Amino acid sequence: MYLIRTFRCCALAAAALLAAGCNSLTSNSIETFRMAWKGKVNEIPEGQVLQAPGDSLLIRAGAAEALFVAPAGSRGCISWWGIAEQVETCHGRISQIVGLETDVAQPLTTDDPFKTGLLNVTEGQQVTRFVDYPLSYQTGIEQIATYFIGPQESLTLFGQTARYQRIDERIWMPELDYSALNQYWVDPSTGLVRRSLQHPSPDFPVFEVISTHKSSKDAGQ
């Protein structure tokens, strides 16, 4: 039994579910993170992730795991849906979280390295974003991101091993006196971020984000 199955069954995007209805897949959402911070654990089997009818996003934070789905072939800025929560990624970077005690909005600039292609980033390149935490009435918080090119590394994702280019992103938020290191593993053949470690808020543990990319020739997370 998964921890969130007792929550009400709400409709996700019909295209994402392909008329699958509400089931254990859709009921595992970012809501479980609240339980993890209280010491409870939710673990989603790999087989369940692979059964998602469209592209899926597995997020691990602390002791919890949450699964989100989107229509197959989604690209660019993607809205990933859980049962009552939503995560948006733009080209692999978390840009919005809705449904937690701390909502997050951190849109990308027009010249952002994620929009221009993370594989094209140069060593030491910087970009400034402005982040909102609306539930705590914090808006326009400056975030300075500096990029570093890491090595190519082998990763095994859902039983398949391949080499990915690692890109490191050091973020600094002077107003909050907060810094963190985000890391992204990029498929060199498609430019897609397949795995990442991200810090969307000082209030959250690190988010490990893994994408299935079932239709990799079209999906542009």
C-alpha positions in Angstrom: 0.0 0.0 0.0 1.4 3.4 -0.9 1.1 6.2 1.6 -1.1 8.5 -0.5 -3.7 6.0 -1.8 -6.3 7.3 0.7 -6.2 10.7 -0.9 -9.0 11.6 -3.2 -8.7 10.5 -6.8 -8.4 13.6 -9.0 -8.1 13.8 -12.7 -4.7 14.4 -14.2 -4.2 15.5 -17.8 -6.1 13.1 -19.9 -3.3 12.9 -22.4 -0.9 12.0 -19.7 -2.9 9.1 -18.3 -4.3 7.9 -21.6 -7.6 7.1 -19.9 -5.7 5.0 -17.3 -7.8 6.5 -14.5 -6.7 7.2 -10.9 -4.4 4.5 -9.6 -1.3 4.0 -7.5 0.8 5.7 -10.1 -1.1 8.9 -9.9 -1.5 8.9 -6.2 2.2 9.0 -5.5 2.9 12.7 -5.5 5.1 15.3 -3.9 2.6 15.3 -1.0 4.6 12.3 0.3 7.5 14.6 1.0 5.7 16.0 4.0 5.5 12.5 5.4 9.2 11.9 4.8 10.1 14.9 6.8 8.2 13.4 9.7 10.1 10.2 9.4 7.9 8.2 7.2 9.1 6.5 4.0 7.5 6.1 0.6 9.4 4.1 -2.1 8.1 3.7 -5.6 9.2 0.5 -7.4 11.1 0.9 -10.7 8.5 -1.2 -12.4 5.8 1.2 -11.5 7.8 4.1 -12.9 8.2 2.3 -16.2 4.5 1.6 -16.4 3.7 5.2 -16.7 1.8 5.7 -20.1 3.7 8.9 -20.9 6.9 10.6 -19.9 7.4 10.4 -16.1 9.5 12.2 -13.5 10.7 10.5 -10.4 11.7 12.8 -7.6 13.4 11.6 -4.4 13.7 14.0 -1.5 14.9 12.8 1.9 13.2 9.5 2.6 10.3 10.0 0.2 9.8 9.4 -3.5 7.1 11.0 -5.7 6.1 10.2 -9.3 4.8 12.7 -11.8 3.5 12.2 -15.3 3.2 14.4 -18.5 2.0 13.7 -22.0 4.6 11.7 -24.0 6.7 13.9 -26.1 6.3 17.0 -23.9 9.2 19.4 -24.3 10.6 22.8 -23.2 8.7 23.8 -20.1 6.7 20.8 -18.9 4.0 20.6 -16.3 4.4 17.3 -14.4 1.3 16.3 -12.4 0.8 14.4 -9.2 -2.5 14.0 -7.4 -2.8 17.5 -6.0 0.6 19.0 -6.7 2.4 20.2 -9.8 6.1 20.4 -10.7 7.2 22.4 -13.7 10.6 21.9 -15.3 12.1 24.0 -18.0 14.7 22.1 -20.0 15.4 19.9 -17.0 15.6 22.6 -14.3 12.8 22.9 -11.7 11.1 26.2 -12.4 7.9 25.9 -10.3 6.5 23.8 -7.4 2.9 24.1 -6.4 1.3 22.3 -3.5 3.8 22.4 -0.7 4.1 24.6 2.4 6.8 26.5 0.4 5.8 27.1 -3.2 8.6 28.0 -5.6 8.7 30.0 -8.8 12.0 30.5 -10.5 11.5 31.2 -14.2 14.4 31.1 -16.7 15.7 34.2 -18.4 15.7 34.4 -22.2 19.5 33.8 -22.4 19.5 31.1 -19.7 21.9 28.3 -20.3 19.0 25.8 -20.0 17.2 27.5 -22.9 20.3 27.9 -25.1 21.4 24.4 -24.4 23.2 23.2 -21.3 25.9 21.4 -23.4 26.8 24.8 -24.8 27.6 26.3 -21.4 31.1 27.7 -20.9 33.2 27.3 -17.8 32.4 30.1 -15.3 29.4 31.3 -17.2 26.9 33.2 -14.9 23.3 34.1 -15.1 21.0 36.0 -12.7 17.5 34.9 -12.0 14.8 36.1 -9.6 13.0 33.6 -7.4 9.6 33.9 -5.7 8.5 32.0 -2.5 4.9 33.4 -2.6 3.6 31.6 0.6 6.3 33.3 2.7 5.8 36.7 0.8 9.3 36.6 -0.6 9.5 37.8 -4.1 12.2 38.8 -6.5 14.9 37.1 -4.5 18.2 37.3 -6.6 19.8 34.1 -7.5 23.2 34.0 -9.1 24.1 30.8 -10.9 27.6 30.0 -12.0 28.4 27.0 -14.3 31.2 24.5 -14.4 31.8 21.7 -16.8 32.3 18.3 -15.1 33.4 15.0 -16.5 31.4 12.5 -18.5 30.1 9.9 -16.1 28.4 6.5 -16.4 24.9 6.2 -15.0 22.5 3.4 -14.8 18.9 4.6 -15.1 16.0 2.1 -15.2 18.4 -0.8 -16.0 20.2 1.0 -18.9 23.8 2.2 -18.5 25.1 5.1 -20.6 27.5 8.0 -20.3 26.3 11.5 -19.5 27.9 14.9 -19.4 27.8 16.4 -15.9 27.2 20.1 -15.6 27.6 21.7 -12.2 25.6 24.8 -11.2 26.6 26.8 -8.1 23.7 29.0 -6.9 24.1 31.9 -4.5 21.2 33.9 -3.0 22.8 36.9 -1.2 19.5 38.1 0.4 19.1 34.7 2.1 22.8 34.0 2.6 22.2 30.7 0.9 24.3 28.7 -1.5 24.0 25.3 -2.9 25.4 23.0 -5.7 23.1 21.7 -8.3 24.3 19.0 -10.7 22.8 17.9 -14.0 23.6 14.8 -16.1 22.9 15.5 -19.8 22.5 13.0 -22.6 25.2 14.2 -25.1 23.3 12.9 -28.0 20.0 14.7 -27.3 20.9 17.4 -24.9 18.2 16.2 -22.4 18.8 16.3 -18.7 18.2 12.7 -17.5 19.2 13.0 -13.9 19.8 16.0 -11.6 20.4 17.0 -8.0 18.6 20.3 -7.3 18.0 22.7 -4.4 14.8 24.6 -5.3 14.5 26.2 -1.8 16.5 26.5 1.4 13.5 24.9 3.1 13.8 21.7 1.1 16.2 18.8 1.1 18.0 18.1 -2.1 15.7 16.9 -4.9 17.0 14.0 -7.0 15.1 14.3 -10.3 15.1 11.4 -12.8 13.3 11.4 -16.1 12.3 8.4 -18.1 12.1 10.2 -21.5 10.2 7.5 -23.2 10.0 9.5 -26.4 13.5 11.0 -26.3 13.6 12.1 -29.9 10.7 14.5 -29.1 10.9 15.1 -25.4 12.7 18.2 -24.4 12.4 18.4 -20.6 
